[in-house]
């Protein structure tokens, strides 16, 4: 066995797995992606028992028969990377249900250690779990832990290291009886798989046979490459499925699941769990939910929580946001003073500092919002929001499971449409899934929030929290109304029932909330420093070249020379300082006019000017058009592009005010054009990455429909609001 051990942390969602990962690794983490999918991969390192350990936080999963990319990524890691030990973090409050995944790990032959997490809650409920008995019955180490406080984590690591050292990767797979029909099929399939050596270098042959009977699509696809073997295995699976359907009215997958739960129930009957029958049977979470999810009080409390979050975001984040604005203004001034005038100075100041600085300037507000979101998630309140909104969603033809894709996409500002769209795959109804995919991008994702904050700061500085709250409610209203329209026209179908398990409330730890805030904030900063920087440079080039024609440049130079001549004459005649200052103002006017003419003549300027014939009805000028076109790549680019265009269009060296101040001072902008721009940004076509995700989850036809429909809807509403508002 190698000196460095790989230990995988696995478990159901909300089991405390990531909290345990953070407790083990702290800041020693690396975030990447699993091969072939857009699922985040988190790793950390530490030293324990004189061994270097690599800790991998697998995505939360309920099953090793994957229905989501997260579950597929978790299983593929176990199969292909063969960790030295797998620690299954179980919610000890729901031990019987949590053991279902553990049974599947044992079927796979994984070197398993069970961590009974949240044991503090178990004890508060006057319950006891005989971990030694459970260890004896299942044949694996069992450790009691409390991830939030770190209790038991050292014992857990010690058990994993010792188990890995003693077994050296060789663990006997669990083989339980799944009933006469399934067992007979397994006995028939195993020799065929072994003889063909299909996947047997990585997993037990019996496990492969189980996956065939469960209809595991990935294993079926791999098997079809073998030819004859695949046909034999699929024939056996089809025969068993047909027999079970005719005799019991069920499927092999259901029978296998029932037998696994039967095995777990047998373990429980041995006396693993004991409970004080005199204890209060109503758990604290249930008592709290009687208030927080009450039909009348629940929605009021939810809206109050969201409103308070927005008020806190602006109240706390506004001051450091001002500091960053001053910093980037100072940085631009330093760059102008140290870099010789020319294209390179323009690239650094206008393309990079003003572009990226416009996005990073809102980082304090974003971090405060992420902090609030992380607190609500760790508390367990987000799941309650989904539960309460189910009845509302049914009215509009959606499913209760659509709530989480909406929230993840930015239903509470700060999310992202890409994972939101992917989260819709949990919906079983194809029509409800499609309606969710098409409407989730209407939410106020984290990429749109800087645009909203910019416009709010420029035109509604006294109503920051209120304005963002209204934008959020507007996003939900439009998404639900569009969903209703789709479900009544092109995506008709019956509604399906909604069942949801609510995780218990838990007091978030400051350390856990700060880690989650940092992870989200770092992703925002990293995107600003990579994707946004690259797009800002490309757009700077599009807004710089080809420059003014020589004839037009000569005209501006002639005007400049004329002002200089008049200024020299005035100096010779002893003109006052006030009179000379007027000439300097004239020179600045000529410089600004030349810069604006050059910007208008650039590639981007020509496109923006062309579109102005259509967008003027919504109050958008050519600068705004350039920004909105760039927003198709990533919505944050809208802010960076406006920063670049206003920087290129104004060349006063004394000008150091922020972008929001420049917008407010622009006579072409008004409060109504700002509202129209907020509406358009909120609703128009999703960013390119979100469109690709939509195509993968549905089809390119529906992804294309979303781009066209969303943009037309956004334009229509923006024009209506601007025209009506301007006429008042």
C-alpha positions as CSV (number, residue, x, y, z in Angstrom):
1,X,0.0,0.0,0.0
2,X,1.3,3.5,-0.9
3,X,2.4,5.9,1.8
4,X,-0.4,8.3,0.9
5,X,-3.9,7.0,1.6
6,X,-7.0,8.2,-0.3
7,X,-10.1,8.4,1.8
8,X,-13.4,9.2,0.3
9,X,-16.2,10.9,2.3
10,X,-19.6,9.7,1.1
11,X,-23.2,10.0,2.3
12,X,-26.7,11.2,1.7
13,X,-27.3,15.0,1.2
14,X,-27.8,16.8,4.5
15,X,-25.9,14.1,6.4
16,X,-23.2,16.5,7.6
17,X,-20.6,15.1,5.1
18,X,-19.3,18.5,3.9
19,X,-19.3,19.8,7.4
20,X,-17.1,16.9,8.4
21,X,-14.9,17.5,5.3
22,X,-14.4,21.1,6.3
23,X,-13.6,20.1,9.9
24,X,-11.0,17.7,8.7
25,X,-9.3,19.8,6.0
26,X,-10.0,23.4,6.9
27,X,-8.3,25.7,4.4
28,X,-6.2,22.8,2.9
29,X,-8.8,22.3,0.1
30,X,-8.6,22.1,-3.6
31,X,-11.7,22.5,-5.8
32,X,-11.9,21.1,-9.3
33,X,-14.3,19.0,-11.4
34,X,-14.8,15.3,-11.9
35,X,-13.8,14.1,-15.4
36,X,-16.5,14.4,-18.1
37,X,-19.1,16.2,-15.9
38,X,-19.6,19.7,-14.4
39,X,-19.8,18.4,-10.9
40,X,-17.5,20.1,-8.4
41,X,-14.7,17.9,-6.9
42,X,-13.4,18.9,-3.5
43,X,-10.2,17.5,-2.1
44,X,-8.2,18.2,1.0
45,X,-5.0,16.9,2.6
46,X,-3.8,16.2,6.2
47,X,-1.6,14.0,8.2
48,X,-2.9,11.4,10.7
49,X,-1.3,8.4,12.4
50,X,2.0,9.3,10.6
51,X,0.3,8.9,7.2
52,X,-0.4,11.5,4.6
53,X,-4.1,11.5,3.8
54,X,-5.9,12.7,0.7
55,X,-9.5,13.4,1.6
56,X,-12.1,13.5,-1.2
57,X,-15.6,14.9,-0.5
58,X,-17.9,12.9,-2.9
59,X,-21.1,14.5,-4.0
60,X,-24.1,13.7,-1.8
61,X,-25.9,10.6,-3.1
62,X,-28.8,8.3,-2.2
63,X,-27.9,5.4,-4.4
64,X,-25.1,3.9,-6.5
65,X,-27.5,3.4,-9.4
66,X,-27.1,7.0,-10.6
67,X,-30.0,9.3,-11.7
68,X,-27.9,12.5,-11.5
69,X,-24.5,13.6,-12.6
70,X,-23.5,13.9,-8.9
71,X,-24.4,10.3,-8.2
72,X,-22.6,9.2,-11.3
73,X,-19.5,11.1,-10.4
74,X,-19.5,9.6,-6.9
75,X,-19.8,6.1,-8.2
76,X,-17.2,6.5,-10.9
77,X,-14.7,7.8,-8.3
78,X,-15.2,4.7,-6.2
79,X,-14.9,2.3,-9.2
80,X,-12.0,3.9,-11.1
81,X,-9.9,5.5,-8.3
82,X,-10.5,2.7,-5.7
83,X,-9.9,4.7,-2.5
84,X,-8.2,3.0,0.3
85,X,-11.2,3.6,2.6
86,X,-14.7,5.0,2.2
87,X,-16.2,6.8,5.2
88,X,-20.0,6.8,4.9
89,X,-21.3,9.8,6.9
90,X,-24.8,8.7,8.2
91,X,-27.4,10.9,9.8
92,X,-27.9,8.8,12.9
93,X,-31.4,10.3,13.4
94,X,-32.5,8.4,10.3
95,X,-30.2,5.4,10.6
96,X,-32.4,2.9,8.9
97,X,-32.8,5.0,5.8
98,X,-29.2,6.1,5.8
99,X,-27.9,2.5,5.9
100,X,-29.4,1.9,2.4
101,X,-26.4,3.6,0.8
102,X,-24.0,1.7,3.2
103,X,-25.5,-1.6,2.0
104,X,-24.7,-0.7,-1.6
105,X,-21.1,0.2,-0.7
106,X,-20.8,-3.2,0.8
107,X,-22.3,-4.9,-2.3
108,X,-19.6,-3.1,-4.3
109,X,-16.9,-4.4,-2.0
110,X,-15.8,-0.9,-0.8
111,X,-13.5,-0.8,2.3
112,X,-16.2,0.9,4.4
113,X,-16.2,2.8,7.7
114,X,-19.5,4.0,9.1
115,X,-19.6,7.4,10.9
116,X,-22.8,7.8,12.9
117,X,-23.1,11.6,12.7
118,X,-25.3,14.0,14.7
119,X,-25.1,11.7,17.7
120,X,-25.7,14.8,19.9
121,X,-29.2,15.1,18.4
122,X,-29.8,11.4,18.9
123,X,-28.9,11.7,22.6
124,X,-31.2,14.8,23.0
125,X,-34.0,12.6,21.7
126,X,-33.4,10.1,24.5
127,X,-32.2,7.5,22.0
128,X,-29.2,5.3,22.0
129,X,-27.4,3.4,19.2
130,X,-25.3,0.4,19.9
131,X,-22.5,1.2,17.6
132,X,-20.5,-1.9,18.7
133,X,-23.3,-4.2,17.9
134,X,-23.9,-2.5,14.5
135,X,-20.1,-2.9,13.7
136,X,-20.3,-6.6,14.6
137,X,-23.4,-7.2,12.5
138,X,-22.2,-5.4,9.4
139,X,-18.5,-6.4,9.7
140,X,-17.1,-2.8,9.4
141,X,-15.8,-0.2,11.8
142,X,-18.5,2.1,13.3
143,X,-17.6,5.4,14.9
144,X,-19.9,8.0,16.6
145,X,-19.3,11.6,15.5
146,X,-20.6,15.1,15.7
147,X,-19.3,16.9,12.6
148,X,-20.3,20.4,13.7
149,X,-18.1,20.3,16.8
150,X,-15.5,17.8,15.4
151,X,-16.3,15.2,18.1
152,X,-15.2,11.7,16.9
153,X,-13.3,12.9,13.8
154,X,-9.9,11.7,15.0
155,X,-11.3,8.3,16.0
156,X,-13.0,8.1,12.6
157,X,-9.8,8.8,10.7
158,X,-7.9,6.3,12.9
159,X,-10.5,3.6,12.1
160,X,-10.3,4.3,8.4
161,X,-6.5,4.2,8.3
162,X,-6.3,1.0,10.3
163,X,-9.1,-0.6,8.3
164,X,-7.3,0.3,5.0
165,X,-4.0,-1.0,6.4
166,X,-5.5,-4.3,7.6
167,X,-7.5,-5.1,4.5
168,X,-5.1,-3.7,1.9
169,X,-7.9,-3.1,-0.6
170,X,-9.3,-6.6,-0.3
171,X,-12.8,-6.6,1.1
172,X,-15.4,-9.4,0.7
173,X,-18.5,-8.0,-1.0
174,X,-21.8,-8.3,0.8
175,X,-24.0,-10.9,-0.8
176,X,-27.6,-10.9,0.5
177,X,-30.6,-12.8,-0.9
178,X,-32.9,-10.8,-3.1
179,X,-35.5,-13.5,-3.4
180,X,-35.7,-16.6,-5.5
181,X,-36.2,-14.9,-8.9
182,X,-33.4,-12.4,-8.6
183,X,-31.0,-14.8,-7.0
184,X,-31.5,-17.3,-9.8
185,X,-30.8,-14.6,-12.4
186,X,-27.7,-13.5,-10.5
187,X,-26.4,-17.0,-10.4
188,X,-26.9,-17.3,-14.1
189,X,-25.3,-14.0,-15.0
190,X,-22.2,-14.1,-12.7
191,X,-20.4,-16.9,-14.5
192,X,-20.9,-15.1,-17.9
193,X,-19.5,-11.8,-16.6
194,X,-16.6,-13.6,-14.9
195,X,-15.7,-15.6,-18.1
196,X,-15.8,-12.4,-20.2
197,X,-13.9,-10.4,-17.6
198,X,-16.4,-7.6,-18.0
199,X,-15.4,-4.9,-15.4
200,X,-14.2,-7.7,-13.0
201,X,-10.8,-6.0,-12.6
202,X,-12.7,-3.1,-10.8
203,X,-15.9,-4.5,-9.3
204,X,-17.4,-7.8,-8.3
205,X,-19.3,-9.8,-11.1
206,X,-22.3,-10.0,-8.8
207,X,-22.5,-6.2,-8.6
208,X,-22.4,-5.9,-12.4
209,X,-25.3,-8.4,-12.6
210,X,-27.3,-6.3,-10.0
211,X,-26.8,-3.2,-12.1
212,X,-28.2,-5.0,-15.2
213,X,-31.2,-6.0,-13.2
214,X,-31.7,-2.5,-11.9
215,X,-31.5,-1.1,-15.5
216,X,-28.3,1.0,-14.9
217,X,-27.9,2.9,-18.2
218,X,-24.2,3.5,-17.9
219,X,-23.4,-0.1,-17.2
220,X,-25.7,-1.2,-20.0
221,X,-23.9,1.2,-22.4
222,X,-20.5,-0.2,-21.4
223,X,-21.8,-3.8,-21.8
224,X,-23.1,-3.2,-25.3
225,X,-19.5,-2.7,-26.4
226,X,-18.8,-6.3,-25.5
227,X,-21.3,-7.7,-28.1
228,X,-22.6,-11.2,-27.3
229,X,-22.3,-10.9,-23.5
230,X,-24.5,-7.7,-23.4
231,X,-27.2,-9.5,-25.4
232,X,-27.2,-12.5,-23.0
233,X,-27.3,-10.3,-19.9
234,X,-30.0,-8.1,-21.3
235,X,-32.1,-11.1,-22.3
236,X,-31.9,-12.5,-18.8
237,X,-32.8,-9.1,-17.3
238,X,-35.7,-8.8,-19.6
239,X,-37.0,-12.3,-18.8
240,X,-36.8,-11.7,-15.0
241,X,-38.5,-8.3,-15.4
242,X,-41.3,-9.8,-17.4
243,X,-41.8,-12.6,-14.9
244,X,-41.9,-10.3,-11.9
245,X,-44.3,-7.9,-13.7
246,X,-46.7,-10.8,-14.5
247,X,-46.5,-12.5,-11.1
248,X,-46.0,-9.7,-8.6
249,X,-46.8,-6.5,-10.6
250,X,-43.4,-5.1,-9.8
251,X,-39.9,-4.6,-11.2
252,X,-36.5,-6.1,-10.4
253,X,-35.3,-2.7,-9.2
254,X,-38.1,-2.5,-6.7
255,X,-37.6,-6.1,-5.4
256,X,-33.8,-5.4,-4.9
257,X,-34.6,-2.2,-3.0
258,X,-37.2,-4.0,-0.8
259,X,-34.7,-6.8,0.0
260,X,-32.0,-4.3,0.9
261,X,-34.4,-2.5,3.3
262,X,-35.4,-6.0,4.6
263,X,-31.8,-6.7,5.4
264,X,-31.5,-3.4,7.2
265,X,-34.7,-4.0,9.2
266,X,-33.2,-7.3,10.3
267,X,-30.2,-5.5,11.7
268,X,-32.5,-3.1,13.5
269,X,-34.4,-5.9,15.1
270,X,-31.2,-7.1,16.7
271,X,-31.4,-4.1,19.1
272,X,-29.2,-1.6,17.4
273,X,-31.5,1.3,18.3
274,X,-33.1,1.8,21.7
275,X,-35.4,4.7,22.6
276,X,-36.9,6.0,25.8
277,X,-40.6,5.7,25.3
278,X,-41.3,8.3,27.9
279,X,-39.4,11.0,25.9
280,X,-41.2,13.7,24.1
281,X,-41.9,12.2,20.7
282,X,-42.3,15.6,19.0
283,X,-38.8,16.7,17.9
284,X,-37.7,20.3,18.2
285,X,-37.7,20.6,14.4
286,X,-41.3,19.5,14.3
287,X,-42.3,22.0,16.9
288,X,-40.5,24.8,15.0
289,X,-42.0,23.8,11.7
290,X,-45.5,24.2,13.2
291,X,-44.8,27.9,13.1
292,X,-42.3,28.4,10.3
293,X,-44.3,26.3,7.8
294,X,-47.7,27.3,9.0
295,X,-50.1,27.9,6.1
296,X,-50.6,31.6,7.2
297,X,-47.5,32.5,9.1
298,X,-45.0,30.6,7.0
299,X,-45.1,32.7,3.9
300,X,-45.1,35.9,5.9
301,X,-42.0,34.8,7.8
302,X,-40.3,33.6,4.6
303,X,-40.8,37.0,2.9
304,X,-39.7,38.8,6.1
305,X,-36.5,36.7,6.1
306,X,-35.7,37.5,2.5
307,X,-36.5,41.2,3.0
308,X,-34.2,41.3,6.0
309,X,-31.4,39.6,4.0
310,X,-31.6,42.2,1.3
311,X,-31.6,45.0,3.8
312,X,-28.6,43.5,5.6
313,X,-26.8,43.0,2.2
314,X,-26.9,46.7,1.4
315,X,-26.5,48.0,5.0
316,X,-23.3,46.0,5.6
317,X,-21.8,45.9,2.1
318,X,-22.2,49.5,1.0
319,X,-19.3,50.9,2.9
320,X,-16.6,48.4,1.8
321,X,-18.0,48.6,-1.7
322,X,-17.2,52.4,-1.6
323,X,-13.6,51.5,-0.5
324,X,-13.2,49.2,-3.5
325,X,-14.5,51.8,-5.8
326,X,-12.0,54.3,-4.5
327,X,-9.2,51.7,-4.7
328,X,-9.9,50.8,-8.4
329,X,-10.1,54.6,-9.2
330,X,-6.7,55.1,-7.5
331,X,-5.3,52.0,-9.3
332,X,-6.4,53.4,-12.7
333,X,-4.8,56.7,-11.8
334,X,-1.5,55.0,-10.9
335,X,-1.6,53.1,-14.2
336,X,-2.2,56.3,-16.2
337,X,0.7,58.0,-14.5
338,X,3.2,55.2,-14.9
339,X,2.3,53.7,-18.3
340,X,3.1,55.9,-21.4
341,X,0.0,57.1,-23.2
342,X,-1.1,54.8,-26.0
343,X,-2.9,51.5,-26.7
344,X,-1.2,49.6,-23.9
345,X,-2.3,52.2,-21.3
346,X,-5.8,52.1,-22.7
347,X,-5.8,48.3,-22.5
348,X,-4.7,48.3,-18.9
349,X,-6.8,51.1,-17.6
350,X,-10.0,50.8,-19.7
351,X,-9.9,47.1,-20.7
352,X,-8.6,45.6,-17.5
353,X,-8.9,47.8,-14.5
354,X,-12.2,49.6,-15.4
355,X,-13.6,46.3,-16.8
356,X,-12.8,43.8,-14.1
357,X,-12.9,46.5,-11.4
358,X,-16.5,47.2,-12.2
359,X,-17.3,43.6,-11.4
360,X,-15.1,43.2,-8.4
361,X,-16.3,46.5,-6.9
362,X,-19.5,44.7,-5.9
363,X,-17.7,41.8,-4.1
364,X,-18.6,43.1,-0.6
365,X,-22.3,43.0,-1.3
366,X,-22.0,39.6,-3.0
367,X,-20.1,38.2,0.0
368,X,-22.7,39.4,2.5
369,X,-25.4,37.8,0.4
370,X,-23.5,34.6,0.1
371,X,-23.0,34.6,3.9
372,X,-26.8,34.9,4.4
373,X,-27.5,32.2,1.9
374,X,-25.0,29.8,3.5
375,X,-26.5,30.5,6.9
376,X,-30.0,29.7,5.7
377,X,-28.8,26.5,3.9
378,X,-26.9,25.2,6.9
379,X,-29.8,26.1,9.2
380,X,-32.2,23.9,7.1
381,X,-34.6,26.7,6.2
382,X,-34.1,26.4,2.4
383,X,-35.8,23.0,2.3
384,X,-38.8,24.6,4.2
385,X,-39.0,27.3,1.5
386,X,-39.4,24.5,-1.1
387,X,-42.0,22.8,1.0
388,X,-44.1,26.0,1.5
389,X,-43.9,26.9,-2.2
390,X,-45.2,23.6,-3.5
391,X,-48.9,24.6,-3.3
392,X,-48.1,27.8,-5.2
393,X,-46.2,26.0,-7.8
394,X,-49.0,23.5,-8.5
395,X,-51.2,26.4,-9.4
396,X,-48.8,27.4,-12.2
397,X,-48.3,23.8,-13.5
398,X,-45.0,23.2,-11.8
399,X,-43.9,20.6,-9.2
400,X,-42.7,21.1,-5.6
401,X,-39.3,19.7,-6.7
402,X,-39.1,22.7,-9.1
403,X,-38.5,25.0,-6.1
404,X,-34.9,24.0,-5.5
405,X,-33.9,24.5,-9.2
406,X,-35.4,28.0,-9.0
407,X,-33.6,28.8,-5.7
408,X,-30.3,27.4,-7.0
409,X,-30.7,29.4,-10.2
410,X,-31.1,32.6,-8.1
411,X,-34.5,32.5,-6.6
412,X,-32.6,34.0,-3.7
413,X,-30.2,36.3,-5.6
414,X,-26.7,34.8,-5.8
415,X,-27.3,31.4,-7.4
416,X,-26.4,30.2,-10.9
417,X,-28.7,29.0,-13.7
418,X,-26.3,26.2,-14.8
419,X,-26.6,24.0,-11.6
420,X,-30.2,25.2,-11.3
421,X,-31.0,23.7,-14.7
422,X,-29.1,20.5,-13.9
423,X,-31.0,20.2,-10.6
424,X,-34.3,19.9,-12.6
425,X,-33.3,16.3,-13.5
426,X,-34.7,15.2,-10.1
427,X,-38.2,15.8,-11.5
428,X,-39.7,12.5,-12.8
429,X,-42.3,14.1,-15.1
430,X,-40.6,15.1,-18.4
431,X,-43.1,17.9,-18.9
432,X,-42.6,19.4,-15.5
433,X,-38.9,19.0,-15.9
434,X,-38.9,20.9,-19.2
435,X,-41.1,23.7,-17.9
436,X,-38.7,24.1,-14.9
437,X,-35.6,24.2,-17.2
438,X,-37.2,26.9,-19.4
439,X,-38.2,29.1,-16.5
440,X,-35.4,28.7,-14.0
441,X,-33.1,31.1,-15.9
442,X,-35.5,34.0,-15.2
443,X,-34.2,34.0,-11.6
444,X,-31.7,36.7,-10.4
445,X,-28.5,34.7,-10.7
446,X,-25.3,35.9,-9.1
447,X,-24.1,37.1,-12.6
448,X,-27.1,39.5,-12.9
449,X,-26.8,40.9,-9.3
450,X,-23.9,43.2,-10.0
451,X,-25.9,44.8,-12.8
452,X,-28.8,45.3,-10.5
453,X,-26.6,46.7,-7.7
454,X,-24.9,49.1,-10.2
455,X,-28.2,50.5,-11.4
456,X,-29.7,50.7,-7.9
457,X,-26.7,52.5,-6.6
458,X,-26.9,55.0,-9.6
459,X,-30.6,55.7,-9.6
460,X,-32.2,54.4,-6.3
461,X,-29.4,54.7,-3.7
462,X,-31.9,55.2,-0.8
463,X,-33.9,52.1,-1.6
464,X,-31.2,49.4,-2.2
465,X,-32.8,46.5,-0.2
466,X,-36.3,47.4,-1.3
467,X,-35.3,47.5,-4.9
468,X,-33.5,44.1,-4.9
469,X,-36.4,42.6,-3.0
470,X,-38.9,43.8,-5.7
471,X,-36.6,42.5,-8.4
472,X,-36.6,39.1,-6.8
473,X,-40.4,39.0,-6.5
474,X,-40.6,40.1,-10.1
475,X,-38.4,37.3,-11.2
476,X,-40.5,34.7,-9.5
477,X,-43.8,36.2,-10.8
478,X,-42.6,36.2,-14.4
479,X,-41.2,32.7,-14.1
480,X,-44.4,31.3,-12.7
481,X,-46.6,33.1,-15.2
482,X,-44.5,31.9,-18.1
483,X,-44.6,28.3,-16.7
484,X,-48.3,28.5,-16.5
485,X,-48.5,29.7,-20.2
486,X,-46.2,26.9,-21.3
487,X,-48.1,24.2,-19.3
488,X,-51.4,25.4,-20.9
489,X,-50.0,25.4,-24.5
490,X,-46.9,23.6,-25.7
491,X,-46.1,21.5,-22.6
492,X,-49.4,20.1,-21.5
493,X,-49.7,17.3,-19.0
494,X,-51.0,16.1,-15.6
495,X,-49.3,17.2,-12.4
496,X,-47.5,14.7,-10.3
497,X,-47.5,14.4,-6.5
498,X,-44.8,15.9,-4.3
499,X,-43.1,14.3,-1.3
500,X,-40.2,15.8,0.5
501,X,-38.3,14.9,3.6
502,X,-37.4,18.0,5.7
503,X,-33.9,17.8,7.3
504,X,-33.8,18.8,11.0
505,X,-32.9,22.3,11.9
506,X,-29.2,22.7,12.9
507,X,-27.5,25.8,14.4
508,X,-24.9,26.7,11.7
509,X,-21.3,27.1,12.9
510,X,-19.5,30.4,12.1
511,X,-16.6,28.4,10.7
512,X,-18.9,26.4,8.3
513,X,-20.8,29.4,7.1
514,X,-17.5,31.3,6.5
515,X,-16.0,28.4,4.5
516,X,-19.1,28.2,2.3
517,X,-19.1,32.0,1.8
518,X,-15.5,31.9,0.9
519,X,-16.0,29.1,-1.6
520,X,-18.8,30.9,-3.4
521,X,-17.0,34.3,-3.2
522,X,-13.7,32.8,-4.5
523,X,-15.6,31.4,-7.5
524,X,-16.9,34.9,-8.2
525,X,-13.4,36.4,-7.9
526,X,-11.9,33.6,-10.1
527,X,-14.5,34.2,-12.8
528,X,-13.8,37.9,-12.7
529,X,-10.1,37.3,-13.0
530,X,-10.4,34.7,-15.8
531,X,-13.6,34.6,-17.9
532,X,-14.6,38.3,-17.3
533,X,-11.0,39.5,-17.8
534,X,-10.7,37.7,-21.1
535,X,-14.1,38.9,-22.4
536,X,-13.3,42.4,-21.2
537,X,-10.1,42.5,-23.2
538,X,-11.9,41.2,-26.3
539,X,-14.6,43.8,-25.9
540,X,-12.0,46.5,-25.3
541,X,-10.4,45.5,-28.6
542,X,-13.8,45.6,-30.3
543,X,-14.4,49.1,-28.8
544,X,-11.0,50.4,-29.8
545,X,-10.4,49.3,-33.3
546,X,-10.4,50.4,-36.1
547,X,-10.3,53.9,-34.6
548,X,-11.1,57.2,-36.3
549,X,-10.5,57.7,-40.0
550,X,-7.5,60.0,-40.6
551,X,-9.7,62.8,-42.0
552,X,-12.0,62.8,-38.9
553,X,-9.0,62.7,-36.6
554,X,-7.5,65.7,-38.4
555,X,-10.7,67.6,-37.8
556,X,-10.5,67.1,-34.1
557,X,-6.8,68.1,-34.1
558,X,-7.7,71.2,-36.0
559,X,-10.3,72.1,-33.3
560,X,-7.7,71.4,-30.7
561,X,-5.1,73.7,-32.4
562,X,-7.7,76.5,-32.7
563,X,-8.4,76.3,-28.9
564,X,-4.6,76.4,-28.2
565,X,-4.2,79.4,-30.5
566,X,-7.0,81.3,-28.7
567,X,-5.6,80.3,-25.4
568,X,-2.1,81.6,-26.2
569,X,-3.5,84.9,-27.4
570,X,-5.5,85.2,-24.2
571,X,-2.4,84.6,-22.1
572,X,-0.5,87.2,-24.0
573,X,-3.3,89.7,-23.3
574,X,-3.2,88.9,-19.5
575,X,-6.4,86.9,-19.3
576,X,-7.6,85.8,-15.8
577,X,-7.2,82.3,-14.5
578,X,-11.0,81.8,-14.8
579,X,-10.8,82.7,-18.5
580,X,-7.9,80.3,-19.1
581,X,-9.8,77.5,-17.2
582,X,-12.6,78.0,-19.8
583,X,-10.1,77.1,-22.6
584,X,-9.1,74.0,-20.7
585,X,-12.7,73.0,-20.5
586,X,-13.0,73.5,-24.3
587,X,-10.0,71.2,-24.8
588,X,-11.5,68.5,-22.6
589,X,-14.8,68.8,-24.6
590,X,-12.8,68.2,-27.8
591,X,-10.9,65.3,-26.3
592,X,-14.1,63.7,-25.0
593,X,-15.9,64.3,-28.3
594,X,-13.0,62.6,-30.1
595,X,-13.0,59.6,-27.7
596,X,-16.7,59.2,-28.1
597,X,-16.5,59.4,-31.9
598,X,-13.7,56.8,-31.9
599,X,-15.8,54.5,-29.7
600,X,-18.8,54.9,-32.0
601,X,-16.7,54.1,-35.0
602,X,-15.2,50.9,-33.4
603,X,-16.6,47.5,-34.3
604,X,-18.6,47.3,-31.1
605,X,-19.8,50.9,-31.5
606,X,-21.1,50.3,-35.0
607,X,-23.0,47.3,-33.8
608,X,-24.4,49.2,-30.8
609,X,-25.4,52.1,-33.0
610,X,-27.1,49.8,-35.5
611,X,-29.2,48.2,-32.7
612,X,-30.1,51.6,-31.3
613,X,-32.8,51.9,-34.0
614,X,-34.7,49.1,-32.1
615,X,-33.5,49.5,-28.5
616,X,-34.2,53.2,-28.3
617,X,-37.8,52.4,-27.6
618,X,-36.6,50.7,-24.4
619,X,-34.4,53.6,-23.5
620,X,-31.1,51.8,-24.4
621,X,-28.3,53.8,-26.1
622,X,-25.5,52.3,-28.2
623,X,-23.2,51.9,-25.1
624,X,-25.9,49.8,-23.3
625,X,-26.4,47.7,-26.5
626,X,-22.7,46.8,-26.6
627,X,-22.9,45.7,-22.9
628,X,-26.0,43.6,-23.5
629,X,-24.5,41.8,-26.5
630,X,-21.5,41.0,-24.4
631,X,-23.9,39.7,-21.7
632,X,-24.8,36.8,-23.9
633,X,-21.4,35.4,-22.9
634,X,-21.7,36.1,-19.2
635,X,-24.1,38.5,-17.5
636,X,-21.3,40.0,-15.4
637,X,-19.8,41.3,-18.6
638,X,-22.6,43.9,-18.8
639,X,-21.0,45.8,-15.9
640,X,-17.4,45.4,-17.1
641,X,-18.4,46.5,-20.6
642,X,-20.2,49.6,-19.4
643,X,-17.1,50.4,-17.3
644,X,-14.9,50.0,-20.3
645,X,-17.1,52.0,-22.7
646,X,-17.5,54.9,-20.3
647,X,-13.8,54.9,-19.6
648,X,-13.0,55.0,-23.3
649,X,-15.6,57.7,-23.9
650,X,-14.3,60.1,-21.2
651,X,-10.7,61.1,-21.1
652,X,-10.6,63.7,-18.4
653,X,-7.6,62.8,-16.2
654,X,-9.2,64.4,-13.2
655,X,-12.2,62.1,-13.5
656,X,-12.1,59.5,-10.8
657,X,-15.8,58.9,-10.0
658,X,-17.3,55.4,-10.1
659,X,-19.3,53.8,-12.8
660,X,-22.6,54.3,-10.9
661,X,-21.9,58.0,-10.7
662,X,-21.1,58.2,-14.4
663,X,-24.4,56.5,-15.3
664,X,-26.3,58.9,-13.0
665,X,-24.7,61.9,-14.6
666,X,-25.3,60.6,-18.2
667,X,-28.2,62.7,-19.6
668,X,-29.1,59.7,-21.8
669,X,-29.9,57.6,-18.8
670,X,-33.0,58.0,-16.6
671,X,-34.6,56.1,-13.7
672,X,-37.1,54.6,-16.2
673,X,-34.4,53.5,-18.6
674,X,-32.6,52.0,-15.6
675,X,-35.7,50.1,-14.7
676,X,-36.1,48.9,-18.3
677,X,-32.5,47.7,-18.3
678,X,-33.0,45.8,-15.0
679,X,-36.1,44.1,-16.6
680,X,-34.2,43.3,-19.8
681,X,-31.1,41.9,-17.9
682,X,-33.3,39.8,-15.7
683,X,-35.3,38.2,-18.5
684,X,-33.3,38.1,-21.7
685,X,-31.5,35.1,-23.2
686,X,-29.5,33.0,-20.6
687,X,-25.7,33.1,-20.8
688,X,-24.0,30.7,-23.2
689,X,-23.0,28.2,-20.6
690,X,-26.6,28.0,-19.3
691,X,-27.9,27.5,-22.8
692,X,-25.5,24.5,-23.3
693,X,-26.7,23.1,-20.0
694,X,-30.3,23.5,-21.1
695,X,-29.6,21.7,-24.4
696,X,-27.9,18.8,-22.5
697,X,-30.9,18.5,-20.1
698,X,-33.6,18.9,-22.9
699,X,-32.6,19.5,-26.5
700,X,-31.1,22.3,-28.7
701,X,-34.5,23.0,-30.0
702,X,-35.8,24.0,-26.5
703,X,-32.5,25.8,-25.7
704,X,-32.9,27.9,-28.9
705,X,-36.5,28.5,-28.0
706,X,-35.4,29.9,-24.6
707,X,-32.9,32.3,-26.2
708,X,-35.5,33.7,-28.7
709,X,-38.6,33.7,-26.4
710,X,-36.8,35.1,-23.4
711,X,-35.2,38.0,-25.4
712,X,-38.5,38.9,-27.1
713,X,-40.3,38.8,-23.7
714,X,-37.6,40.9,-22.1
715,X,-37.7,43.5,-25.0
716,X,-41.5,43.7,-24.9
717,X,-41.7,44.3,-21.2
718,X,-38.8,46.7,-21.2
719,X,-40.3,48.8,-24.0
720,X,-43.7,48.8,-22.2
721,X,-42.3,49.9,-18.9
722,X,-40.0,52.6,-20.4
723,X,-42.7,54.1,-22.7
724,X,-45.4,54.2,-20.0
725,X,-43.0,55.4,-17.3
726,X,-41.5,58.1,-19.5
727,X,-45.0,59.5,-20.4
728,X,-46.0,59.9,-16.8
